[in-house]
Structure formats: structure tokens, C-alpha cells
């Protein structure tokens, strides 16, 4: 499936009179100088409460959605897509796979032939163009941001005519994505039942999104359950979901995997791991996807010209990757002294981390934290300061940090969303912050 997002799909020019700015304003100027509120919260609330789910997210998650939009240029969009394509080509190189999988859990060796749903490419907007900070294999927020798009006003983006078409297009792409994953293994058999799986799912911060996914699947004739991995069983060659061991249970065709147990190595994931390795159900994303894309050690390859040449990457892909990925090194005893001296310019991340947990700006770390980093499995990435978005909070003009997430399937960008925040890393605790839609401005 190949249908990348395009500027005309998601945006028009800013309405200059609404912001008091010149018609030639760039996306950067809009982000810093246009303080319009584009979110119609009443409309979003109506969308979220439009059926039996009756999601009260605006009250239960008050900093989940920002009131504003974010702008990027057509050039920045093109640079993001070119980077995604370059990563895809490198990941398919046999020498790359051999090198990466040599250090991965054995579950990653198995190739199910799927592409992995909701790949997340996270960018900071650097001076020279978008900079890829990391790749995630179970990026959350896709369903939430699809709803968010439908509730935008035309203050800055004049997009109210386009948004219904955009939403229809996104829903269709989401469903087609899961069907493509299923058909890679079952070309003629219909997809009938999906399990959305996470640890203790009702307690997850984005549990409401699981309900939104369930709703979309069921509207398209696919049954869906939301399950803890301990409610899954491998019996008679198939995956079975039971709410209790004594239930009769139902067969599961496909698992939408939201677990952060990326290798399925925990005891709670044992049934799912067995099913995956037996190819008895489609699991997406899966351990192989994480090993090939999201382990942050891979960024050390993507950002190193010599390493890329050694695995057979093309000159064009090397140039794209090095221009868009901050230099990254694997922390080891051999380079520890050098990295400590350069720490103020570096960001330290656990190689298999997620959600910014145990990630540190180098200028903030203490000797105690540094010792923990040396004992762990970390990478050091050149810092790229996030750009900012001007926003009104209590009618006061402030600036929040922002990053851009590209939701990707099979190498094509489906949807863009921004996250606005204050602090060291992205969060959903900042007043005025949260998810924001991304529009393209000339």
C-alpha cells in the first residue's frame, strides 16, 4: 500500500489577515508569531462522545490536545519523506540486517513478512531541516490525531473544507493498513477479529485510544477486543482470547501490539511470543520491526558514513541520512571519558527505551546518573534543540517546545502530528500543550 500524505491533502495557506502577517510568511514565522486558537473544543468533545463510547477525554486528559496548530513547509515535508524512504532502503540491506540482528533477541530473527503498523518517526525542526530524533514501532496517538483534525477551525489554515476528506482518507488508510498486514499472510481469508494488546490496558494513559481503535475496526466489520497479554492463550495451533481461564474464548486473527515488551520476552508475553514464532497469528508491530527500526543503537549506523558504506548504502541515501539524523554513538567504556567531556552537547537514551523514560540531557546529568548510564545500554546523540510554537495560555503569549511525529506505514507518511510541551522531553502535562495537527504552509 503506497499513498503518502501530500501538502494538498492536509493544508492550505495561512489566512494572513487572521494573524496580521504578510502573505509571504513562512511556516517558521507562523509557528512563532501566529497565536490563533484553531481547536474547536466543543466540536472535538462532540466527536469523542458521538457514540456509546462517550469518551470524556477533554476532562480526563486536560493536556492531551493543544488549542493550536503547527506549520511546516513543503520542503520540510519532502525532507521527512525522503528520510523515511532512505531508512526503508537501508533496513532492507542484507548486511544491515545481519549486523543488527546479531545483537537482537532471537524472536527478532523470525520474519513474518509484515511491515508493522503505526511506525513513528519523531523529528525536531533543525536549522538545516527536520532532524530524526528516534523511530518508534508502536507509536501512539494516530486515532486521537485523526479525531483532532476534524475539530479544527479555519483561523490559520482555512482547512474546514478539506478536513472531512482528510478524516475519511485517514480512516480508510488505517483500516487498509491492518488488512494489508493480514493479507501478507492470508491473501484470501477475511480478517475477522483483532486483539488490541497492552499490559493492564485499562490503566494505560492512552486507553481511550484503544477504545477508538476498537470502534473503527467494528465499524468496518472487524470484531475487536482489548486484552492484557495474560488473557491470550496458544491452543491447538491458534491464538485464543479469554477474559478468564474458564471462558470458552474466541480465536484471534491479528494482534495490534501496543506492548513495550518489544522482544516479547517477559513471562506475561509467553503465549503471544509462542504464537508469533509459530506464525499462528499476525502480530504487528513485532520484535523484528523493533530490532530493525527502533532500537536506538541503529541510529549509530544511520548517522555514520563509514558504517553505511560498509553495509552497501547508496551515496544518495548516505547523504539523506547524515543530513537528517544527529550523530549518535553507542556508549561504552572505550568512549566514556570523551562522552563525559562532551556531555553538554549530547542527549543520552537507553537503546531499547521508550516514552523518554531514563533519557537525560547531558548538561543535566550527575556523576551518579552517569555511572548508571555506563552500566546500562545507552546511546549518546548530538543534541538538536526543539523548535518552538507560540501559543496563548490564559491569554498570555508563551512559547512551547515542539516535535513532529510522522505516522508511517510501508515507508509512506500517513499522518503528521505535533506534540507541544515544556521540560526536558515530550509530555502531556503542560498547560496549553499536547497533540496539535500539522499543516503545510508555503
Secondary structure, 3 states (H helix, E strand, C coil): CCCCCCHHHHCCCCCHHHHCCCCCCCHHHHHHHCCCCCECHHHHHHHHCCCCCCCCHHHHCCCCECCCCEEECHHHHHHHHHHHHHHHHHHCCHHHHHHHHCCCCHHHCCCCCCCCCCEEEEEEEECCEEEEEEEECCCCCHHHHHHHHHCECCCCCCCHHHHHHHHHHHHHHHHHHHHHHHHCCCCCCCCCEEEEECCCHHHCCCHHHHHHHHHHHHHCCCEEEEECHHHEEEECCEEEECCCCCCCCEEECEEEECCCCCCCCCHHHHHHHHHHHCCCCEEECCHHHHHHHHCCCHHHHHCCHHHHHHCCCCHHHHHHHHHHECCEEECCCCCHHHHHHCHHHEEEEECCCCCCCCCEEHHHCCHHHHHHHHHCCEEEEECCCCEEEEEEECCEEEEEEEEEEEEEECCEEEEEEEEEECCCCCCCCCCCCEEEEEEECC
